[in-house]
Amino acid sequence: MIDSDNIPIGFYSAALKSGLKNNDYDLAIIKSEPSSVVSALYTQNKFQAAPVLFSKKNDKNKIDLLIVNSKIANSLTGKKGYDNVLNITDFASKFFKCKRDNILIASTGIIGVHLDTEKIKNAIKKSSLNEGFENIARAIRMRDKFDKVYTAKLNIENKTAHFYAIAKGTSIVHPNMATILLFIFTDLNVDKEALNKAFRESIDKTLNRISIDGETSTNDTAIIMANGAINNKMITIKNKKSFKLLKDKLDDICANLSKMIVLDGEGMTKAIIVSVERAKTQKDAFDIAKSIATSNLIKILFISLNPNYEKILSAIGNTNINIKNISLSINGINIYKNGELNKNKSDINKLKDGFNRERKEHFIVLDCGYNTKYEDYYYFTDMTQEYISIHCSYNI
C-alpha cells in the first residue's frame, strides 16, 4: 500500500486491466481537481508517435486528465493511429466531464501496431477513480523488473507540498530526452514559466545524463502536473528562494528516477558513473563524458574477465583533451597519469577483482588537468549478450 501521507492533494486515479496485456495492468488514468499547470518534454526522434503529437498540442493548456497505456506504443501508425487517439480522448472527455483540449495521453510498447480503442474505452467505462496512485506505476511498465516510484515533500510558507513521481524504462535509453515515460504529480502552486524552467533544467542534468544503449524511441514523454491545491503563494522565477527550493526538489526526484532506470537496464550487470573534472570548457566536459558513456568498447570492457583498460584511453583520445594533462582512475585506482599507464600488478589485480565480483556500481574519473571548474557526468551500463538476446526476440 502507498502511504497516504505522501499523496499530493487533488489527484484521483485508476489502474486498469484493459486487455492490452494478458491479465495485467496496462492503463492508467489520473484526474486533477483542480486543473493542473503542466510542463512537458518529448522525444527528439523525428518519428513521433500519435500520442506525442496529440499531447504537444494540449500541453499549453490547463490539464484535467492524463491517460497512459502500455503494451502498444501507437507509433508509426499513420492517420489511423492519430484518429485512435482522438477516439479515446473524445470518449474520455465525455466520461470524465472535461474538454479534449485539457487531456494529455502517452503510450509505450510495441511500435507499428494499432491500439484496440474498444478495449481502452470499455476499461474507462468501468473505471472508478480513487485518491492515491495504487498500481499506477505498474500499469505503465513494459519489461521493467520493478515499479519506479519516488515520493517527496517540500515545506514552503508553513505549508507542505507533496510530490509523487513514477517512471518506466529499461532499454532504448539515451538523451535527448532519455527514453522513458516519466510523470510527476504535485499539489504545489507554481506558474507555468517557473515550472517549465525548473523541470527542463532538472531533466537536462539528470535524465539527459543517462544511457543504456544509445538509442531514443518514438514515444519518450516526461510530464509534471502541478494543481496548486495547497494554496501556497504562487512560485515564480522572480521569487528566487522559492524557485530554488522547487528546482532542488525536482533535481532530487529526477536524479533518483534516473538511477532506477539505469539499474533496471535490460541485460545489464553493472552501472557506471563517469565523472569528467577540470575540463577546458563546459561543452568539453559534457562531450567527453558522453563519448565514454556511449562507447560500446567501454560498455563491453565492464563485462570482460580480463579487461583492457587502454580502451578507455582510446575513446577519450577522440575528444578535445591534452593527453599530457589528464589522469584517469577506475574505482579509485589510478590507471593513467603524467602520460604513463599504471603497470603496477597489485593495482591491476585489485581492479580486475572488483570487476569480477558482484559489484553493481563502478566509477570512472577523468581529470582533464586544466585550471577550471568545468565538470560533467554520465550514468550508463555495460552491454551483455542478454541485452542482444532480448532485442532479437522482442515480442512483449
N, C-alpha and C positions, 0 to 999 in steps of 0.2 A: 504493500500500500504506500501511496505517496503522502508525506507529511503535509497536512492542510496548511500548516504554518508557513510553508514555502510557496504557496499558490498565490499568484497575483489576483487581485480583486477584479471581478467583471469579465472573466473569461469562462466560457462553458464549452464543453467538448464531448465528442463521442468517437470511440474507436470501433470500427465496424468490420464484419466479415462479409464482404460483398460477393465473394465467389471468384474474384480475380485470382486469388491464391487458393490452394487446396486447404480449406478449413483453418485459415489463419487470418489475423487482422491485416487488412490491406487498404483501408480507407479511414482517413482522419478528418473530422470536421471540428473546426474551432470557431466559435462565435464570440465577438467582442461587444460588450454592452457596458459602457458607451463605445461608440466607434473609435477606432484606433488611427492615430497618425502612424505611417509606416515609412521605413527606408528599405530599399530592396536592391540587390545586386544579382546579376545573372551571368551565365556563361558567355565567354567571348567567342565561342565556336560559331562559325558562320551558319551552320545548320541548326538553327534554334528550334526547339520543339514547340508544338502548338500551345501548351500551357504557358511557356515563357513569353511567347508573342502576345497572348491574351493579358497576362499579368502586367506586362510592361505598359499596356495602355491604361491600366487602372491604378497603378501604384502612386499616382499623384493625388488620388482622392483619399478621403477618409475610408477606412476599410471595416466592414461589419463581419465578414466571413472569409475563412481560409479553408480550402478543400485540398487535400493531398492524397493521392493514391500511389500505391506501389504495385509491382509486378509488370505493368505495361507503361512504357515511357511516353506513348503517343508522340513519337518523334519520327521524322521522315514519313509522315502520313498524309501530307498534302492538304488540299482543301477539306477533304472529309475529316481529317484529324482536327482541324480548327472548328469545323461545324460541330463535331462531337463535344468540344469544349463549350461552345455556345449552347448546345442542347442541355448539357449538365448544369451549367451556371444559370440558364433560364429557369430550369426546374427548381434548383436550389433557392433562387431568389424568391420564387413564389412560396416555397415551402417554409423558408425561414423569414419571410416578410422583410426582404431588403432589396435594394436595387442591384442589377447585374454589374453596374459600374462600381459597386462597393464590395466586389468579391475578387479575391486572388485565388489562383489554382496552381498546383505543382504536381508533377508526376515523375516517377522513376521506375526503371525496369527495362524490359526488352524493347529495343527500337525497331521501327518498321512494322509494328503491329497495331491495329486499331483497337481503341477502347471499346469494351462492351458497355455502352451507355445505359442499357436497361438494367444491368446488374447494379451499377452505381446508383441509379435513380431509385431502384427498389430498396436498396440499403438505406438511402437517405429518407425514404418514405417511412421506414420502420425505426428511424433513429430517435433517441431521446437524449438531449444534452444535459450534462451534469457539471457541477463545479469540479475543477481539477482536470488532470490530464492523464487519467488512467489508461494505460496501453497505447497512448498516442505515439510514443517513441517506437513501440513495436510495429505499429501499423505502417510506418514509413520505411521500415527496414527491407533490405533485399538479402544479400549474403552476409550481412553484419552478424557477428557472433554474439554481440551483446547490445542492449539498449544504451544509447549515448545520451545521457541526461545530465544536466548541471543546473543547480539552483543557487541563487544568491540573493542577498538583501543589501539595501543601500539606505542608510539613515540620512535624512535630509530635512532640515527645518522641523525637527522634532516629530517627523513622520517616517514611516518605514515603507520603502518601495520594495517590491518583490520581483524577481526575475526567474522565469522558468525557460530553460533552453534545451532543445533537442537537435540531434543531427543524425544523418546516416552517411556512410561512405566507407568503402574498403578497397576500391580499386578505381582505375581511371581517375587518379587524384593528382592534380598538378595545377598551379595557377595558369592563367588568370580566369576566374576566381577558383579557388580549389574546388575540385569536382565533388560536390556534396549537395545534399539538401540540409539547410540549417534554418531553424526558426527560434526566435527569442520572443517571449511574451512578458510584458511588464505593465504594471499599473502606475508607472511614473508619468508625470505631466511634463512633456518636453515639446518644444516646437520643431517643425519639420526640418528647418535649416540646421539646427543643432544636432538633431538625430541623424541626419544624413552625414554630417561631418564626422561625428563620433563613430558611427557604425562603419563607414568606409575606411577610416584610419585604422580602426581595430582589425577589420578584415585584412587590410593590406599588410599589417605586421604580424598576423597570425596565420590565417587560412591561406594567404598568399606566400607563405614561407614553408609549405609542406609539399612533399612529392612522394608518391608511391611508385608510379610507373611512367611519369612524364606525359600523361595523356589527359585531355579535358573532354567532357561529354557535351551532349546537346541540351541537357536539362538542368545544369547547375543553377541553384537558386538559394539565396540567403536573404531572409526577411526578418526584420524586427518590427513588432507591433506594440505601440505604447498608447494605452487608452486613458491615462490621466486620472484613474479612478481614486487615487489617494488625495487628489486635490491640493498637491503642493504648488507653490508658486512656480509658474512655468519656467523651465530651464531654457535659456537662450545662450548663444555664443558669447554675448556681451557679459553674462554673469559667469566670469571666468572660474570662480571657485566651484560653483555647482556643475558647470560644464566639465571641469577636470574630474570631479567625482564620478560623473557618468562615464566619461571616457575611460578612466581607470577600471571601472567595473566591467565595461564591455571588453576591455583588453583581457581581463581575468577570465571572463566567460568564454571568449573565443579561443584563448590560449588553451584552456582545459579541454574544450571540444576538439580542437586541432590535435592535441596529443592523443585523445581517444581514437580518433580516426587513423592516425599513423600506427598506433599499437594494435589496431584491428586490421591492418593491411593484409590483403589476401596473399597467403603463402609466405608471409614474412616470418622470419625468425629473430630479426634484430632491428631495432630502431636506432638511427644515428643522428646526432646533432652536430652539424659543422658550424663552428664559430670563426668568423674572419675578423681580425683585430688590426688596428693601426694601418688601414689601407690608405692609398694615396687620395682617393675620393670616395664619397658615399656610394656612387654608382659602381666603382670598382669592388667595394666590399660586397655589394649585392651580387654582382656578376660572378665573382669568384666563388661565393657560397653556392650559387645556383649551378655553376659549372661542375662543382664537386658532387652536389646532391643528385644531379641528373645524369651522371656518368655511369653507364652500365658496367664499365670495368670496375669502378669503385663499389657499386652495388654487389657485384659478384665476389669481389675481394673479401667481403664480410661473411661469406659462406664457405670460403676456402679453408681447408685444413692446413695448408702451407702457404699463407698469404704473402703476396709480393707487394710490399708497401711502396715500392718505387712507382707503382701505377698511379698513386695519388699525386705524386710529383709530375707525372706525365700529364694528368688532367689539369693541374694548376698551371703548367707551362704554357697552356693555350690562352691564359688570361693576362691581364696587364699587371705584371709583377716584376720586381727586380730580384732575380734568384739569389743574389749575394746578400740580400737583406732579410730573407724570410727564415722563419723557424716553424717547424711542424711537429705536433705531438698527437698521439692517439692514446686515449685513456690515461693521460698524464705522463706517458713515456715519450721521451724525445725521439723523433725519427730523423729529423734533418735540421741542421743548424750550422751557421757560418760556412755554408757551401759544402758541407760534408754530411754523408749519410751515417747514421749511428750503426756501427757494426758490432757493438757490444752484445755478445751472445746471451748474457744474462737478461738484458733488457728485451731482446727479441724473443727469447723463450717465454718471458713473463707475459709479453703481449700476445703471443700465439696461444698461450694457456688461457688467457682471458677471452680470446675469440672462441675457443673450443668449449668453454664452459657454458652453462645455461644463463648467460648474461644477456638481458634483453636490450639494455641501452648502452650505446657506445658514443664516445666523444672525440671529434676531430677539432683541433685548434690550430689555426694558421695565423701567425703573427707576421704581417707584411713588412714590419720594420720601419715604417715612416713615423715621423713625429706628429701624429694626428690622433684624433679620437673617432675616426670613421670606422664603424663596425657594423656587421650584419650577421644573420644566421639563416640556416635552413634545417628543416627536420625531415628526414627521409628514411627509407627502409632498404634492406637488402632485396635481392631478387632471386627467387628459388625456382627449381623445377616445378614445384607445386603450383606456383603462380601461372606458369605456362600451361600446365595441365588443366587448370581451372578454366582458362580462357579458350582452350582448344575444345572444351566440351560445354561451352556456355549455353545453358538452357534452364532457366530458373522455373 
